[in-house]
C-alpha cells in the first residue's frame, strides 16, 4: 500500500513520462517497512527520469512453496552492475540490512545500459 501511494504521487508529478504496471495477483503478506519503496524509487530516479521520453516501471509478485518474489523492472537507462556495486546506494544498502534480519531473503539486481533494470527481492515465507 505504501509503494502504491508513493507511485501515485510520482505518476502525478511525471504525468505521461511514467507508466506503472502492476502484476500483483496476491498481496496477503507483509514486508518490513521501507523495503520495496526504495527499490521503486531507484527505478524512477535512476532509470526512468534520465531516459528521454520516460518509461515504464513494473511491480510484480510471484511465489513458490517457500518464497515470495517481488520484482521491480524498468525500461530505463540501465547501468553497469559492476560499477554500481562499487558505489552502493544508501537506499539499497538499507534494504539489504532490513532483509538480512530474515532467513533466506535476498536482493538480486540485473541491469544493462540502454535496456533497463530488474531487481528481485526474494522474501522467505518461513
Biotite code that builds the C-alpha atoms (Angstrom):
import biotite.structure as struc

atoms = struc.array([
    struc.Atom([0.000, 0.000, 0.000], chain_id="A", res_id=1, res_name="UNK", atom_name="CA", element="C"),
    struc.Atom([2.851, 2.365, 0.854], chain_id="A", res_id=2, res_name="UNK", atom_name="CA", element="C"),
    struc.Atom([4.515, 1.710, -2.503], chain_id="A", res_id=3, res_name="UNK", atom_name="CA", element="C"),
    struc.Atom([1.259, 2.205, -4.422], chain_id="A", res_id=4, res_name="UNK", atom_name="CA", element="C"),
    struc.Atom([0.751, 5.552, -2.670], chain_id="A", res_id=5, res_name="UNK", atom_name="CA", element="C"),
    struc.Atom([4.326, 6.593, -3.487], chain_id="A", res_id=6, res_name="UNK", atom_name="CA", element="C"),
    struc.Atom([3.871, 5.612, -7.139], chain_id="A", res_id=7, res_name="UNK", atom_name="CA", element="C"),
    struc.Atom([0.605, 7.545, -7.382], chain_id="A", res_id=8, res_name="UNK", atom_name="CA", element="C"),
    struc.Atom([2.433, 10.695, -6.281], chain_id="A", res_id=9, res_name="UNK", atom_name="CA", element="C"),
    struc.Atom([5.254, 10.062, -8.754], chain_id="A", res_id=10, res_name="UNK", atom_name="CA", element="C"),
    struc.Atom([2.797, 9.455, -11.600], chain_id="A", res_id=11, res_name="UNK", atom_name="CA", element="C"),
    struc.Atom([1.091, 12.756, -10.839], chain_id="A", res_id=12, res_name="UNK", atom_name="CA", element="C"),
    struc.Atom([4.466, 14.506, -10.942], chain_id="A", res_id=13, res_name="UNK", atom_name="CA", element="C"),
    struc.Atom([5.830, 12.854, -14.085], chain_id="A", res_id=14, res_name="UNK", atom_name="CA", element="C"),
    struc.Atom([2.462, 12.553, -15.883], chain_id="A", res_id=15, res_name="UNK", atom_name="CA", element="C"),
    struc.Atom([2.951, 10.801, -19.229], chain_id="A", res_id=16, res_name="UNK", atom_name="CA", element="C"),
    struc.Atom([6.670, 10.253, -18.604], chain_id="A", res_id=17, res_name="UNK", atom_name="CA", element="C"),
    struc.Atom([5.966, 7.447, -16.098], chain_id="A", res_id=18, res_name="UNK", atom_name="CA", element="C"),
    struc.Atom([3.810, 4.410, -16.707], chain_id="A", res_id=19, res_name="UNK", atom_name="CA", element="C"),
    struc.Atom([3.331, 1.967, -13.843], chain_id="A", res_id=20, res_name="UNK", atom_name="CA", element="C"),
    struc.Atom([2.179, -1.612, -14.357], chain_id="A", res_id=21, res_name="UNK", atom_name="CA", element="C"),
    struc.Atom([1.196, -3.949, -11.542], chain_id="A", res_id=22, res_name="UNK", atom_name="CA", element="C"),
    struc.Atom([1.119, -7.721, -11.768], chain_id="A", res_id=23, res_name="UNK", atom_name="CA", element="C"),
    struc.Atom([0.196, -8.414, -8.163], chain_id="A", res_id=24, res_name="UNK", atom_name="CA", element="C"),
    struc.Atom([-2.214, -11.360, -8.025], chain_id="A", res_id=25, res_name="UNK", atom_name="CA", element="C"),
    struc.Atom([-1.816, -11.604, -4.255], chain_id="A", res_id=26, res_name="UNK", atom_name="CA", element="C"),
    struc.Atom([-0.810, -9.161, -1.568], chain_id="A", res_id=27, res_name="UNK", atom_name="CA", element="C"),
    struc.Atom([-1.543, -11.084, 1.615], chain_id="A", res_id=28, res_name="UNK", atom_name="CA", element="C"),
    struc.Atom([1.912, -10.893, 3.158], chain_id="A", res_id=29, res_name="UNK", atom_name="CA", element="C"),
    struc.Atom([3.939, -8.287, 4.989], chain_id="A", res_id=30, res_name="UNK", atom_name="CA", element="C"),
    struc.Atom([7.329, -6.812, 4.173], chain_id="A", res_id=31, res_name="UNK", atom_name="CA", element="C"),
    struc.Atom([9.383, -4.790, 6.621], chain_id="A", res_id=32, res_name="UNK", atom_name="CA", element="C"),
    struc.Atom([8.539, -1.072, 6.239], chain_id="A", res_id=33, res_name="UNK", atom_name="CA", element="C"),
    struc.Atom([10.511, 0.787, 3.567], chain_id="A", res_id=34, res_name="UNK", atom_name="CA", element="C"),
    struc.Atom([11.735, -2.373, 1.842], chain_id="A", res_id=35, res_name="UNK", atom_name="CA", element="C"),
    struc.Atom([10.003, -2.102, -1.526], chain_id="A", res_id=36, res_name="UNK", atom_name="CA", element="C"),
    struc.Atom([9.614, 1.670, -1.825], chain_id="A", res_id=37, res_name="UNK", atom_name="CA", element="C"),
    struc.Atom([13.390, 2.468, -2.105], chain_id="A", res_id=38, res_name="UNK", atom_name="CA", element="C"),
    struc.Atom([13.712, -0.073, -4.918], chain_id="A", res_id=39, res_name="UNK", atom_name="CA", element="C"),
    struc.Atom([10.817, 1.543, -6.804], chain_id="A", res_id=40, res_name="UNK", atom_name="CA", element="C"),
    struc.Atom([12.237, 4.996, -6.096], chain_id="A", res_id=41, res_name="UNK", atom_name="CA", element="C"),
    struc.Atom([15.601, 3.970, -7.587], chain_id="A", res_id=42, res_name="UNK", atom_name="CA", element="C"),
    struc.Atom([13.848, 2.636, -10.691], chain_id="A", res_id=43, res_name="UNK", atom_name="CA", element="C"),
    struc.Atom([12.221, 6.017, -11.242], chain_id="A", res_id=44, res_name="UNK", atom_name="CA", element="C"),
    struc.Atom([15.097, 8.313, -10.263], chain_id="A", res_id=45, res_name="UNK", atom_name="CA", element="C"),
    struc.Atom([17.955, 6.398, -11.864], chain_id="A", res_id=46, res_name="UNK", atom_name="CA", element="C"),
    struc.Atom([16.172, 4.533, -14.649], chain_id="A", res_id=47, res_name="UNK", atom_name="CA", element="C"),
    struc.Atom([13.124, 6.407, -15.925], chain_id="A", res_id=48, res_name="UNK", atom_name="CA", element="C"),
    struc.Atom([13.832, 10.048, -15.060], chain_id="A", res_id=49, res_name="UNK", atom_name="CA", element="C"),
    struc.Atom([17.069, 10.288, -17.098], chain_id="A", res_id=50, res_name="UNK", atom_name="CA", element="C"),
    struc.Atom([15.535, 8.463, -20.077], chain_id="A", res_id=51, res_name="UNK", atom_name="CA", element="C"),
    struc.Atom([14.362, 10.704, -22.896], chain_id="A", res_id=52, res_name="UNK", atom_name="CA", element="C"),
    struc.Atom([10.621, 10.189, -23.211], chain_id="A", res_id=53, res_name="UNK", atom_name="CA", element="C"),
    struc.Atom([10.264, 8.428, -19.848], chain_id="A", res_id=54, res_name="UNK", atom_name="CA", element="C"),
    struc.Atom([9.363, 4.794, -19.438], chain_id="A", res_id=55, res_name="UNK", atom_name="CA", element="C"),
    struc.Atom([7.634, 2.058, -17.510], chain_id="A", res_id=56, res_name="UNK", atom_name="CA", element="C"),
    struc.Atom([8.096, 0.609, -14.034], chain_id="A", res_id=57, res_name="UNK", atom_name="CA", element="C"),
    struc.Atom([6.547, -2.798, -13.407], chain_id="A", res_id=58, res_name="UNK", atom_name="CA", element="C"),
    struc.Atom([5.942, -4.267, -9.963], chain_id="A", res_id=59, res_name="UNK", atom_name="CA", element="C"),
    struc.Atom([5.159, -7.975, -9.995], chain_id="A", res_id=60, res_name="UNK", atom_name="CA", element="C"),
    struc.Atom([4.697, -10.703, -7.416], chain_id="A", res_id=61, res_name="UNK", atom_name="CA", element="C"),
    struc.Atom([5.176, -14.418, -7.774], chain_id="A", res_id=62, res_name="UNK", atom_name="CA", element="C"),
    struc.Atom([5.571, -17.199, -5.264], chain_id="A", res_id=63, res_name="UNK", atom_name="CA", element="C"),
    struc.Atom([6.630, -20.781, -4.813], chain_id="A", res_id=64, res_name="UNK", atom_name="CA", element="C"),
    struc.Atom([6.239, -23.073, -1.811], chain_id="A", res_id=65, res_name="UNK", atom_name="CA", element="C"),
    struc.Atom([8.979, -21.345, 0.196], chain_id="A", res_id=66, res_name="UNK", atom_name="CA", element="C"),
    struc.Atom([9.272, -17.746, -1.039], chain_id="A", res_id=67, res_name="UNK", atom_name="CA", element="C"),
    struc.Atom([7.599, -14.675, -2.407], chain_id="A", res_id=68, res_name="UNK", atom_name="CA", element="C"),
    struc.Atom([9.385, -12.886, -5.241], chain_id="A", res_id=69, res_name="UNK", atom_name="CA", element="C"),
    struc.Atom([8.809, -9.193, -5.644], chain_id="A", res_id=70, res_name="UNK", atom_name="CA", element="C"),
    struc.Atom([10.221, -7.915, -8.932], chain_id="A", res_id=71, res_name="UNK", atom_name="CA", element="C"),
    struc.Atom([10.654, -4.272, -9.847], chain_id="A", res_id=72, res_name="UNK", atom_name="CA", element="C"),
    struc.Atom([11.558, -3.788, -13.508], chain_id="A", res_id=73, res_name="UNK", atom_name="CA", element="C"),
    struc.Atom([12.105, -0.662, -15.528], chain_id="A", res_id=74, res_name="UNK", atom_name="CA", element="C"),
    struc.Atom([12.862, 0.011, -19.169], chain_id="A", res_id=75, res_name="UNK", atom_name="CA", element="C"),
    struc.Atom([15.040, 2.974, -18.251], chain_id="A", res_id=76, res_name="UNK", atom_name="CA", element="C"),
    struc.Atom([18.641, 3.824, -18.987], chain_id="A", res_id=77, res_name="UNK", atom_name="CA", element="C"),
    struc.Atom([20.140, 0.851, -17.127], chain_id="A", res_id=78, res_name="UNK", atom_name="CA", element="C"),
    struc.Atom([23.663, 0.726, -15.744], chain_id="A", res_id=79, res_name="UNK", atom_name="CA", element="C"),
    struc.Atom([26.774, -1.401, -15.379], chain_id="A", res_id=80, res_name="UNK", atom_name="CA", element="C"),
    struc.Atom([26.137, -3.655, -12.351], chain_id="A", res_id=81, res_name="UNK", atom_name="CA", element="C"),
    struc.Atom([29.850, -3.970, -11.510], chain_id="A", res_id=82, res_name="UNK", atom_name="CA", element="C"),
    struc.Atom([30.250, -0.200, -11.246], chain_id="A", res_id=83, res_name="UNK", atom_name="CA", element="C"),
    struc.Atom([27.070, 0.083, -9.193], chain_id="A", res_id=84, res_name="UNK", atom_name="CA", element="C"),
    struc.Atom([28.327, -2.499, -6.687], chain_id="A", res_id=85, res_name="UNK", atom_name="CA", element="C"),
    struc.Atom([31.391, -0.332, -6.036], chain_id="A", res_id=86, res_name="UNK", atom_name="CA", element="C"),
    struc.Atom([29.211, 2.747, -5.392], chain_id="A", res_id=87, res_name="UNK", atom_name="CA", element="C"),
    struc.Atom([26.421, 1.139, -3.353], chain_id="A", res_id=88, res_name="UNK", atom_name="CA", element="C"),
    struc.Atom([23.406, 3.382, -2.898], chain_id="A", res_id=89, res_name="UNK", atom_name="CA", element="C"),
    struc.Atom([22.125, 4.241, 0.562], chain_id="A", res_id=90, res_name="UNK", atom_name="CA", element="C"),
    struc.Atom([18.626, 3.029, -0.290], chain_id="A", res_id=91, res_name="UNK", atom_name="CA", element="C"),
    struc.Atom([19.745, -0.412, -1.451], chain_id="A", res_id=92, res_name="UNK", atom_name="CA", element="C"),
    struc.Atom([22.195, -0.719, 1.451], chain_id="A", res_id=93, res_name="UNK", atom_name="CA", element="C"),
    struc.Atom([19.325, -0.070, 3.867], chain_id="A", res_id=94, res_name="UNK", atom_name="CA", element="C"),
    struc.Atom([17.088, -2.589, 2.088], chain_id="A", res_id=95, res_name="UNK", atom_name="CA", element="C"),
    struc.Atom([19.825, -5.234, 2.262], chain_id="A", res_id=96, res_name="UNK", atom_name="CA", element="C"),
    struc.Atom([20.226, -4.564, 6.004], chain_id="A", res_id=97, res_name="UNK", atom_name="CA", element="C"),
    struc.Atom([16.482, -4.878, 6.582], chain_id="A", res_id=98, res_name="UNK", atom_name="CA", element="C"),
    struc.Atom([16.134, -8.184, 4.776], chain_id="A", res_id=99, res_name="UNK", atom_name="CA", element="C"),
    struc.Atom([19.337, -9.622, 6.290], chain_id="A", res_id=100, res_name="UNK", atom_name="CA", element="C"),
    struc.Atom([17.388, -9.981, 9.557], chain_id="A", res_id=101, res_name="UNK", atom_name="CA", element="C"),
    struc.Atom([15.121, -12.549, 7.930], chain_id="A", res_id=102, res_name="UNK", atom_name="CA", element="C"),
    struc.Atom([16.244, -16.057, 6.948], chain_id="A", res_id=103, res_name="UNK", atom_name="CA", element="C"),
    struc.Atom([16.670, -16.921, 3.280], chain_id="A", res_id=104, res_name="UNK", atom_name="CA", element="C"),
    struc.Atom([15.919, -13.437, 1.961], chain_id="A", res_id=105, res_name="UNK", atom_name="CA", element="C"),
    struc.Atom([17.956, -11.813, -0.794], chain_id="A", res_id=106, res_name="UNK", atom_name="CA", element="C"),
    struc.Atom([18.112, -8.997, -3.300], chain_id="A", res_id=107, res_name="UNK", atom_name="CA", element="C"),
    struc.Atom([19.384, -9.542, -6.834], chain_id="A", res_id=108, res_name="UNK", atom_name="CA", element="C"),
    struc.Atom([19.974, -6.850, -9.433], chain_id="A", res_id=109, res_name="UNK", atom_name="CA", element="C"),
    struc.Atom([20.376, -7.281, -13.172], chain_id="A", res_id=110, res_name="UNK", atom_name="CA", element="C"),
    struc.Atom([20.802, -4.336, -15.499], chain_id="A", res_id=111, res_name="UNK", atom_name="CA", element="C"),
    struc.Atom([22.073, -3.422, -18.928], chain_id="A", res_id=112, res_name="UNK", atom_name="CA", element="C"),
    struc.Atom([22.862, 0.075, -20.196], chain_id="A", res_id=113, res_name="UNK", atom_name="CA", element="C"),
    struc.Atom([20.154, 1.367, -22.571], chain_id="A", res_id=114, res_name="UNK", atom_name="CA", element="C"),
    struc.Atom([17.914, -1.622, -21.728], chain_id="A", res_id=115, res_name="UNK", atom_name="CA", element="C"),
    struc.Atom([16.766, -1.253, -18.125], chain_id="A", res_id=116, res_name="UNK", atom_name="CA", element="C"),
    struc.Atom([16.987, -2.841, -14.705], chain_id="A", res_id=117, res_name="UNK", atom_name="CA", element="C"),
    struc.Atom([15.402, -5.796, -12.973], chain_id="A", res_id=118, res_name="UNK", atom_name="CA", element="C"),
    struc.Atom([15.507, -6.095, -9.158], chain_id="A", res_id=119, res_name="UNK", atom_name="CA", element="C"),
    struc.Atom([14.222, -9.260, -7.486], chain_id="A", res_id=120, res_name="UNK", atom_name="CA", element="C"),
    struc.Atom([13.550, -9.322, -3.778], chain_id="A", res_id=121, res_name="UNK", atom_name="CA", element="C"),
    struc.Atom([13.240, -12.896, -2.528], chain_id="A", res_id=122, res_name="UNK", atom_name="CA", element="C"),
    struc.Atom([11.320, -12.944, 0.733], chain_id="A", res_id=123, res_name="UNK", atom_name="CA", element="C"),
    struc.Atom([11.042, -16.200, 2.643], chain_id="A", res_id=124, res_name="UNK", atom_name="CA", element="C"),
    struc.Atom([7.664, -17.436, 3.831], chain_id="A", res_id=125, res_name="UNK", atom_name="CA", element="C"),
    struc.Atom([9.341, -19.077, 6.811], chain_id="A", res_id=126, res_name="UNK", atom_name="CA", element="C"),
])
